[in-house]
Structure formats: C-alpha cells, structure tokens
Amino acid sequence: MLKFDFSEEKSNYIDFVFDVGEQKGERYLGNISVCDNPTCDCQKLYIQLYQPEHPEIQHGLSLDLTKNKVDAKDSSTDAKNFALSFAHSLSEVDWNQLHKTYGLYKAYFSEHISDLLAVKVKFRDIEPKDLVCYTEALPLAQPFIFDYEDKQIVGYDWYCINPKCKCLQAELSFFCNNRGNTSIEITGKETMISLGINSHKIEGIRHVSSDKMMPSPDKIMEIICNNSPEIWQRLETRYNNIRKLFILYQKKHKKNIQHPSEVKLANKIKRNDPCLCGSGKKYKKCCLIKIESNIYDPITGSKFNL
C-alpha cells in the first residue's frame, strides 16, 4: 500500500511495500511528479523508486491514469516485470489517491505557472471588456472551497482582462454546495462580490443569493479570512496570470487591442501611401509591419505598452 506526503511541490514523497511478485515484502521510497503544464491533461504520473538499504538501485515508472495501468511498453524485461508487480500491488484506494494527487498537482501548477508561453488557453469570442472565470480559462484549476456548518461555500473567481485597466479587483461568485458533493450545481442562487486584491475588503456587492442557506456577504468574508488567509496572494497571482495569458493569446492570434493611434492612422493612410514616419518607404513596408506586431506607434514614435 502507498503512503503519501503531498507538499504542493514538483515531487511528492511516497513509501511503498510490494504485495506480489519477486519484490513481495520489499520496501521502496520515492517521489511522484507530473508535467507542470496546467493545460496538459495527459493523466500521466511519473514515479522514481529506490530501496532505502540500496539507494543505488532505482526504478522509474510511468503511470497512465486513464487506464489505471503502468506504461512499460518500451521497458526491458526486468523493468517490465518490476512495473507489473508494482501495478498489481496497488489497491483501489491507492489508485484513487494517485488520481487525487494528480489533481492536486495540476491545481497547484494552474496558479504557479513556470512558463506562460507553453500554456494553451483559448479566449475565443472574448473581448478586453469581458470578465473571464479562472477555472474556465484553466479547467484544471480549482475553485475556492470553504467549509460552513454542514455545507461548503464554493467560490469562482472572475477577472477583468483589459491590460489598460488597473482595477485590481476579483469578482467572486459564491454558491452553497452539500459537503462531499463532488459535482457543483450552478443554479443562479449565487452571491457575487467584488473584492479588492490590495485593499483586502469588499468593494462591491453585485448580487445576493436568495438561498437561505447562503451566508451574508460579510459572513462569507469572515469565513474566507478565518479559513484561508492566503487567498489574497492567490487572487493576486490568478489576476496576473489571466491577464498575461490574454495578452499572449492576442499577440499570437493577432487579435491585438486596438490602439487609438491605429484608428487615427487607418483614416489617414493607405497601404501603398508614403509612411507617416518620414522614412520614404511605403506604409505597408514600414510602420504597418511594426503595428501588426503590436510594438510601435508611428504617430508618437513610442512602443505600445500592453
């Protein structure tokens, strides 16, 4: 049976004893890891095992959680036998814990993003004026969940993605959910609150739930501050992540935010006209290229600051 010590880092300590095979009764220690791309739902876990008495003897395993199997197709005979013995020694409880660990890792990496350029987020039909829900943009992220009496308060966070706006706010929609219920029913009976990420207080109440089981906005704030004081740092991290990802998405798909100079320029000059910067080149072979790359304003001579 597996023993876990999850620490919200790239490696998760495990303690394992074989129940079957040539290694029956042998104890192994090791670490679990997953890929740190928050939009990759590969369902793969990687385990590195070693014997405490012989740390030089190590085994690397790849687990496929979609089938609850060990992937050993490219392994040697000995490595394959070791992997099969490991898989056969895992109980249903062990597999459930491995699935839970995978989800915890992906939720962690959905906030602690190491490489924004590698994250593939789709902002289709989203405009800068829109609010974006963090768990919709990054489905492997988790909503905020707080225990309240015999219920759970589930909070989904929404953010303004306009890079020119400095609102520093998070809109949170809170729902009441039965404790232990893994499926969250969205009924419209939500309380929506605007929270100041820097002020650490309610800056607006958008809607109050008609559900009598839902606590008041002030009570929700009390629950948050008592149970999750780190929420303000998490909101700031998510706020910065979602806005940076939106800018990168726009640049990649050439859906740039329209700069006022672009509108002014479009009314003044055509592609084959001499460029306004005075270079003597045609507009299409000069500043238009820079504008389409979203890096230059030919009227002010400055870079766009997105």
Order of alpha helices (4+ residues) and beta strands (2+ residues): beta-beta-beta-beta-beta-beta-alpha-alpha-beta-alpha-beta-beta-beta-beta-beta-alpha-alpha-alpha-alpha
